[in-house]
């Protein structure tokens, strides 16, 4: 199967290259500099993208979809398709969305949107990129404050506070961020269970409450010269996550005389130090060196108390360390615009798990070498060919009761042919082979007490892979309408599903091959002719998969969401903005050894209104779950394995009341 997938990519790459070569003779550029279609948002155009920070503004760019990687290790797959002053804002302790939300609107000078091809080697795996340009101003202080008005806050208290200070000093610019969060959530559920004979056996209700309290302090200093840039950054994060379940239940038609309590706390401490050095040479050549050290510790304590049953305690301590060194070189003004580099990373996870009377000690370590080479050729002002070869050599060692070692070697090619029309449309064809990153937490035991599940760690887990063919099309058929469409087909190998492990327990394992077919559609309609400053946006995702399950035959892969749709209407004026957002119903199915779990979300309506009191103060009121959010969770049980004898089901109907958030943003 793997040989067949690689052959598909090789054949497609050869066809694309042969098709493109005849046009090369008439595509010589005197300077060798690439030409890219780019939309500039600056001045008045930037002001029309209403928002308090970079994230708010970027999410309003027609046709652009934010992509951010959740890869937990290394920097090659970190970051996303948004750059800040041409650099990837990669971080281990913060997501790209969090970084952009901390960049205040007053510090942004322009946004540049590249719809099909761009000159940034740090994000060369993406078709679309937004580059955020900022200015080094005088000493400034920006602050944000948010409060959630919900019954989860008793007594009332702020839910989020953030302060950012920028201090330019000669060739250095220093930036300090402090972020405090006290985010709370609660819901109520009605529960009903029935037997294999479809007789109601148990009813009850449940109160759910969770609280996240986090403190983040970060510091970044950048020294900018004419031909070099040096950045050093440090972060510290402390987070406390508290989860509480209170359930009353009993036999149908009788008093609810049984109680079930579950309390879990997860305390996290994380520290990070990184440096980023970029040197520019003659003819635009660039050399970059990035180094990062990250350390994270987690303490998990959980206690389950059920009427008539002994208390069940679960404790787990995890310590994770990571060191990364990344080197890259590119020559953007050469004919082939080469990019070469290597990333070397070392990761280690030590975990100790106490469950009932058992104690499990787990160790996982990984050393990865990932060299890469990429080339870009401008065939003519409209056509561009991009090729990239990522390679990976990984030494993986995992130990529980015994030690398992793996030497993994992968080739991950990418070929992209893009076309930029002189009219208002462009497209890109992409063929690639990717290897998903292993999640270290899957090597150790875990539990989900809320739905009465536990999983064993799998010391022999291998990464899943996929080969993909994709086409992306951007069009502006009229001045008022922008459309983005992407179609893709994946051939997946060694997919991760819950299986029976060699120790006889259920856990995540490699379960064979699958195919995935999908499409995403984004459309933005300017409705100025009906209401000044307004626009209507539609986002729709479709996916279908086929996997040959040995227990139940052909089915979709676990966690697949077949349909997802979102509608948004907003109006942005010079001193105020308002909008309404509608998330249409969606569902996802998860497959366990003796259970099928379906999560179904109902229609949810959100709204917001924002007003600029002055140049230095803005107020925003947002409402989530305006129509009261409703979620349905159903568990279908089988005896003894999924696909065999039906053994009853349990249904949870959850309600989340509207949450009002009042935000203040200002500068000093």
PyMOL commands that set and color helices and strands:
alter all, ss='L'
color gray80, all
select helices_A, chain A and resi 2-21+24-26+44-48+54-58+96-101+105-107+121-123+282-284+440-443+449-451
alter helices_A, ss='H'
color red, helices_A
select strands_A, chain A and resi 38-42+82-84+87-88+108-114+129-134+140-149+160-169+172-194+200-224+228-251+258-280+285-306+312-331+339-355+358-378+383-399+403-420+425-435+446-448+453-455+465-478+481-493+496-500+506-510+514-526+534-549+553-555+563-572+576-583+586-592+595-601+604-614+617-624+629-639+645-656+659-667
alter strands_A, ss='S'
color yellow, strands_A
deselect
rebuild
show_as cartoon
